[in-house]
Every structure is written in structure tokens, then in C-alpha cells.
Amino acid sequence: MRDPGICVVICVYTEDRWEDVLAAVSSVRAQSYPALETLLVVDHNPVLKDRLEREYKETGGVRVLANAGPRGLSAGRNTGIAASRAEVIAFLDDDAVAERDWLRRFAEGYADPRVMAVGGRTVPVWASGRRPAWFPEEFDWVVGCTYRGLPPGRVRVRNVLGGNASFRRTAFEAAGGFATGIGRDDDRRPLGCEETELCIRLTRARPDAVLLIDDRAVIHHRVPEPREHFAYFRTRTYAEGLSKALVAKSVGADKGLESERRYTTRVLPAGVARGLRDALLARPGGAGRAGAIVAGVLSAAGGYAIGSLRARRGGTTFSVAPIEEGAHG
């Protein structure tokens, strides 16, 4: 099968990440498997859009667009999908850099025509220079990274993780775009799970679809200092529960919580046991990691309960629109 053309979408929203955005674009331009194009989608920030247009005015293969939908990551991604001209659309966080073979590993996955999505491994880059001793690897998803418990290698999964992922264009034609009202918005609680909901919707629309994660498709994701603290950990796990309730409402609890059941019944108890063992052996952070896992589970469960109640009352909604091609900056 011929190699697919890949377009990379990077959604941006703040000038505070200016150097990060430049580094992200540079990492895409240095790929061993060249991207057809890099699209910078700016989320309702005209000043940032103008600055980026000036920065990349003389740079081929980089386009700057305005988010054509409501504020938020999902609408930004949908704008990029609509504007792209490639067979495969890849997504990279604005505060991450990709290793040189990132797109090559994605392309290899699409040799099988049944493959509709390929994700990769996201490695945290802690602002303090090292992982906080209390922070359990099982909860690295809190900071947008690959967490302990995911299987190694190139494996089939229920969903990819949105900051390091790619989809065939035909996936969006079959299932629609990312749902708005469920994902991240800079002015609101840090929700997530929009890629989970999309992937489940995709496999319902295309039961033969195969979704993969290849842990050789690596990006390095910066974790800012405020996210190294327990207050953010607690807020983010609670928000995950809220988001999972929306996903369960959309696609049903069986599919919406399928992976989470294994995670909470196998991965997390093993993590608690490791933390307690480390505490008994006087290793740094053992008790803290065990306690954080328990606190994270309780916080997420509380968010799920509240989110489920709100969903039943109709207090929180999200919508899925078809991707309309031809978005412009």
C-alpha cells in the first residue's frame, strides 16, 4: 500500500506558550517522514494569529487558521480537519515536541486499510526537572501523558489519546468530528475525553475499524509547574469523572467505561501495592503515591456521580457536527 500523506494540526490559544509553539512546529518540520502541511489553528486570539502569520509568512508548509467554531480544543481540531488536504490528519499538543520518527510510525500503522487511527506515547517533561515523588505513573494521564497500565508495543486499543494521535480522513467522514462542549476550554474546568467519545463513535459507525497505539511514536510533553501539585491533580481527576459521565451518556456505560474497569480493578490496586511496598522499604514517595492513587479514584468517582446527575437533568450538553471542508484562516 502506498504511503499516506499526513497533515499535522496544532491547536494554539495563548501567547504564553509562544516558544513552545515554535518548538512544536520545528519538531514537525524535522520529521524523517515529512508532513504535507502543518496547520496552526488559533483559538479566538487575533493577536496571536497575527503574530504567527508574521512568523511563518516566508515558511512553506505552515498555515495559520482561526478556529471557525466555538471556543475550545474540539472546535479547533475540527477546523484543522476541515482545512487539511491530507489522507491522514495528526494532532500534536502546542506544548509538546515530536521525536524525528513520529510521523513515520504513524504512517506504518496505516499500511493496513482497516486502521482508522494511530496514537503514540507521550512522555512528561516536568518543569522541576524530575517527577514529583508522590505522583503515581498510573495517573500520568492527568498531565496529558501515557500512563502506566497501557500495553507496550503496537497494540489495538479502544481509543487513542488526543495530544498524540492521528486519524484517517475517512474516519471523520464516517463518524463526524470531535464533540464540542465536552473537551477543554481555557475558561472552564479542565475537562477531557473528547477523543475517547470520538473513537467509540467511530467504531460504532465502522465496526471493522482498527485503532492502534504505537509506543515508538513518541512526543515529549511539557508539564508546567502548577500541574506538579496535588491541587491540580485533584481538580483534573474530578474533571475526568465529569467528562466520563458525558461519554457514558453519549455512547453507553458499557463502552464508555470498558477500559476504565480494567484500569480500576487491576492497574490501580497494583499501583497501591507498589506504593505501600516502597513505603515499607523506606523508598521516597511510596506512601504518597499509594495515597494519591486512592485520592484520584475517589475524586474521579465523585466527578462521575455529579456528572451523571447533571447529564440526567440535561444540565450539560455537547454536540457533534459533520466536518465541513474548506475552512480558511
Salt bridges, closest charged atoms under 4 A:
GLU15 OE2 - ARG51 NH1 3.27
ASP20 OD2 - ARG222 NH2 2.58
GLU37 OE2 - ARG63 NE 2.51
GLU37 OE2 - ARG85 NH1 3.62
ASP43 OD1 - HIS44 NE2 3.96
GLU53 OE2 - LYS49 NZ 2.68
GLU87 OE1 - ARG2 NH2 3.09
GLU87 OE2 - ARG168 NH1 3.13
ASP93 OD2 - HIS221 NE2 3.35
ASP94 OD1 - ARG17 NH1 2.62
ASP95 OD2 - ARG17 NH1 3.43
ASP95 OD1 - HIS221 NE2 3.08
GLU99 OE2 - HIS220 NE2 2.75
GLU108 OE1 - ARG105 NH1 3.35
GLU108 OE1 - ARG154 NH2 3.67
GLU108 OE1 - ARG216 NH2 3.52
ASP112 OD2 - ARG114 NH2 2.81
GLU137 OE1 - ARG148 NH1 3.97
GLU138 OE2 - ARG274 NH2 2.44
ASP140 OD2 - ARG131 NH2 2.72
ASP185 OD2 - ARG188 NH1 3.93
ASP187 OD2 - ARG71 NE 3.67
GLU194 OE2 - ARG77 NH1 3.25
GLU195 OE1 - ARG77 NH1 3.82
GLU197 OE1 - ARG201 NH2 2.61
ASP208 OD1 - ARG206 NE 3.26
ASP214 OD2 - ARG154 NE 3.46
ASP214 OD2 - ARG216 NH2 2.86
GLU225 OE2 - HIS229 NE2 2.40
GLU240 OE1 - ARG236 NH1 3.06
GLU240 OE2 - LYS244 NZ 2.75
GLU258 OE1 - LYS255 NZ 3.44
GLU260 OE2 - ARG158 NH2 2.90
GLU260 OE2 - LYS244 NZ 3.30
ASP278 OD1 - ARG277 NH2 3.59
ASP278 OD1 - ARG283 NH1 2.97
ASP278 OD2 - ARG289 NH2 2.83
GLU325 OE2 - ARG169 NH1 3.93
